[in-house]
Amino acid sequence: MKDLKYLFAYTVPMATLISFNSFGIGTYTAVFYAFVVLPVLDVVLGKSSNNLTESKREEKKLNKIFDWMLYINLPIVYILMVYGFNKVSSIDYTITEKIGLYLSGGILLATNGINVAHELCHRRKYYEKFIGKALFLPCLYMHFYIEHNFGHHVNVGTPKDGATAKYKQSVYSFWITSVSKQYVDAWKMQLKLLKGRKNHFFSTKNDMLWYHIIQPAYLLMVLFLFSINAFWFALICGIISFLFLECINYIEHYGLKRFMTASGRYERVEAHHSWNSNHNIGRIVLYELTRHSDHHYKASKKYQILDSYDKSPQLPFGYPASILLSLVPPLWFYFINPLVPAKMKGE
């Protein structure tokens, strides 16, 4: 039964469905659930730093139920988004109700969309990467696949990495620098890949070119099949989702640095270059994304067998609460700055 604990991740889509079926303050159900209920549950149910035994790790690694719990997010996300398109096209919501619906849709896409896509796009099998890219699509962040796999995992903790927040940098400043730099770096990575494979710019192998066709086509399809209200809903939900992703990038590596060695190369990525959280509910809802150091140690390692390391800097709160805290920079700095290793605080 313990293997089924990740079914709890589907409570976010359930909360989103309630939001889409509500009016007034009810449209904020998913927001309330994500940033009030889940943080409270994280506190009440505590945390665990226990790791699996070698035999259990091998057993869970081969258990397909963990894969299927990821795959099923694809129909869940798309069905709910289509349901949302129908709702906003047929009902005259107030401005405050629309904001609640936009935020709820964005939370759905961030947790069961981008987060699951991130896990799958580190896999080797084509169909798993395809599902991952399909989940990136409504989030309007398909280029993340290229930059994250070929850029972030190589450059994390260095000035070259747009997804590593500097010490004392606010999340709002980080949104601007990270979103813009990752987009530019994705193009650089793509051009480098094309050159290495001896493909020209207009080759079918230019994924970035495909992303710039597929994503606008998705938005135009929503406009023509539903309404202008559905178009704005799709666009704004997508933007909110990738800003939530950037909040996660922010809390995962805030203020942590890799240093240059005598050889002129940066030190290898270690457990102390990522913030971790062992709070049980955040771990389950986000498919163990919170055990981020082990993910950086071996990116292809499946979520259900990720380990916790004592030498990893630990967030004092779970991820849902940490995201909320990051949105209030003075509070974030108050709680987190003292925990940043002293040697990493200098320029």
N, C-alpha and C positions, 0 to 999 in steps of 0.2 A: 504493500500500500504506500510505502514511503516514496516509491518511484512515481506515484501519481500526484505528488505534492505540487508539481509544476502546472497542474490544471488550474491552480489558483491564479495563474497569469491571465486566465480568461475572465476573471472578475472585472478587469478594466473594460473589455468590450461590453460586458453586461451593464456596467455603470454608464457606458456611452449610449447603449440602447435606451436606457431609462431617460437620459438627457434628451435624446432625439424624440422621445414620446411625451415630453413634458412641455410645460409652459412656465413662464415666470422664473422663479428661483430654481425650479426643477431642472431647467436646462443646464444648470451648473453642477448637476449630480456627479459627473465624472471628475470635475475639478475638486469638489469636496472630498470625493473618495480618494483621489490620488494624493492630495496634499493635506488632508486632515485625518481620514480614517487609516490610511496606510502608515503614516508616521506614528500614529498612536499605537497601532498594532506592532510596529517595529520595537517600540519601547516596552510594551506589555509582554511580547513574546521573546524579547531578548535577542542574543546573538550566539553564534557557535563558530569556533575556529577549528573544529574537528575535520580531519582529512580522511579519505577512504583508505582502506588497506589495499595492497597491490592486487589481491584477488578480486576484491569488490570493484576496484577501478576497471579491471579487464572485463568483468561481467557487465558493468554499466556501459562501458564503451561500446559493447556489441549489441546492447539492447535497443532495438529499433523503435520502441515506444517513445524514447526521448527525441528521435528524429521526427516522428509523426506529430508529436506535440508542437513542433515548430512548423511543419508543413501546413497544418490545419489553420494557421493564422492567415494564410493567403486568402481562402474563401471568406473567412470571418471579416477581415479588413475590407475587402471589396464589397461584400454584401452590405455591410454596415454603411459604407460610404455611399453606395447607390441608394440605400434607404434614406440617408441624410439628404442626398440630392433631391429625392422625391418630396421630402418634407419641406425643405426650404423653397421648393418650386410651387408648392400647392398651398402653403400657409403664410399669412402675412404676419410675421413675427415683429416684435418691437426691437429697437436697437439693443437693449440690454439682453433680450432673449437671444438675439443673433450672436452677441459676444459669447454667451454661455455655450451656444452650439458650436461656434468656431473653436473655442478653447477645448471643449469636449472632443471634437473631431481631431484636433491637433494632438491631444494626449493619446488618443487611440493610435494614431499614426506613429507617434514617437515610441510608444511602448511595444505594441504588437506589430508595428510596421518596421521602422528603422532599426530598432533593437534586434528584432528577429533577422532582418536582412543582414545586419552586421555579422551575426553568428554564421549564417548560411554562406555568405560570400567569402568566408575563410575556408570553406570546404573545397574539396578537390573535384567532386562529381559535378558534371555539367548541369544536371537538372536541379541540384541544390543551389548552384549559383544563379540559375535562371529564376527560381522562386525568390531568391534574395533580391535580384534586380527588379523583379515585378513588384516587390514590396517597397523598394526605393521609389518607384515611379510616382505614386500619389503623394509622396513626401517631397517631390520635385528636387531630389538630391541624389540623382543617379551617379553623378561624377564622384561622389563620396567613395564608391567602390574602388576606383582607380587610385585616388589620392591616399585613401586609408591603407590599402594593401601595399602599395608601392612607395608611399611617401611617409606617412605617419609612423608605421612600424619600423622604419629604418631611422627616421630622424627625431623620434620622440625625445623630449628633454633637451633639445638643442635649439639654437636660434633658427635653424632651417625649418622647424616644424610649426606650422600655423595652428595646430591643435593643442599646443602646450601653452597654457596661460602663464604669464610672467608673475612673479611675486608682486603683490600690491596692485595688480591689474584688476579692474572691475569686470564683472561678467558682461556689462554692456559694451565696454571697450573691446572685450574679447570677441563678442558677437561680430563686430565690424572686421577686426583683424583676421579672425579665424575663417569666417565665411568667404571673405575676399581672397585671402592667401590660398586657402585650400582649392578654390575654384581655379585660380591661376596655376597653382602647382599641378592640378589634375591635367590641365592642358600640356604643361611641360612634360609630365610623365607620359602622357599619351604620345606626344611627338617623339619622345625618346624611344618608346616601345615600337612605334612605326618605323623609325630609322633603323633600329636594331634588327627588325624583321624584314627590312628592305621593302616596306609598303609605302605608297604615296599617301598624301593627305586625304584624298577622296576615295581611299580604299574602303572596302566593306569592313575591314579590320579596325577602322577608326571608331572606337566605341563612343568617344566624346561627340562625334558628329551624329551618331545615332541617337544619343541622349537628347540632343538639341532638335531632333525631329520628333522623337517619341513623346517627350514631355509636353511641348506645345500641342501636339496632336491629341493628347489626353485631355487637356484643358478645352480645346476646341470641340472635342466630341461631347464633353459635358455640357458645353454651351448649346450645341445644336440638338442634343437629345433631351435636354432638360430645360434650362432657363439661364438667364443672366444671373439670377440669384444663386443658382447651383454653381455657376462658374466662379463667382466670388467666394462661395463656400469652399470649393475645391482649392482655389488659389490660397486663401487665407489659412485654411487648415494645414496645407502643405508647408507654408512659411512657419507657422507656429510649431509644427512638428520638428523641423530642422533646427529651430532656435532652442527647443528643448534638448535636442541632440547636442547642440553646442554647450548647453548648460552642463550636460554630462561630461563632455570633453573637458570643460572648465574644471569641474570638481575632481576629475580623474588624475590630472597632472599638474594642478595649480602649484606654482612655485618650485617644482622639482626639476633638478638639472642633472645632465650628464656632463662630465668635465673632460677636457682634452688631455690625452696622455702624452708621454714623452715622444711617442712615435708619430704624433701629429694627427692621430685619430681620436674620435670620441670613445670613451669607455663603453663597454658593452652594456646593453640594457639589463638591469638587475631588478630585484623585487622592490627596492627602495625608490624606484623611479615612477611608481604609480600609487595613488591613494586607494586603499581598500576599505571595505565595510563588510563585516560579518553579520550584520543584522538580518535575521532570518527572512522576514517578509520581503524586504527589498531584494534579497538574493533570489527568492522564488519568482517574484513578479517580473524581474528583469533577466531571468534565465542565467543567473550567476555572473552577470556583467560586473557585479561589485567585487568579484575576485579578479581584479584587473591585472595585477602583477603577473599571475600565472598565465593569463591570456597573452601578455606581451612576451613572456618567456617562450611560449610555443603557441603561435596564433591558431594553428589548426586543431588544437586540443579541444575536444567537445565540452560544452558548458557543464554537463553533469559530472565531470571528473576533475574540474579545476580545484586547485589546492589553495590553502591560505598559508601565508608566510609571516612568521613573527617579526621579521625585519622590515616588512612593508609598513609605511606610515598608515595609521588607521584613522578614518574619519570618526568623529565623536557621535555622528548620527547616521542613520540609514540614507540611502540615495534619495528617496522622495523628500525627506526633510532637508537634506543637503542642497538639493536643487532649489527648494523654497528659500533656504538661507542665503544662497548665492545671489538671489534677486534683491537682497538688502545688503549692499556692499559693506557698510560699517559693521553689521553683525557678523558677516562672513569673515572679515578681517579680524574681528575681536576673538572669534573662536578658533580660526584656522591658522592665522599668522604665527602664533606661538608654537604651533606644532610643526611648522616647516623647519627642517634641519638647518641649523645656524650657518653651516658652510655654503648652503644654497641661496642664502638671502642676499648676498652681495651682487653687484652688477657684473 
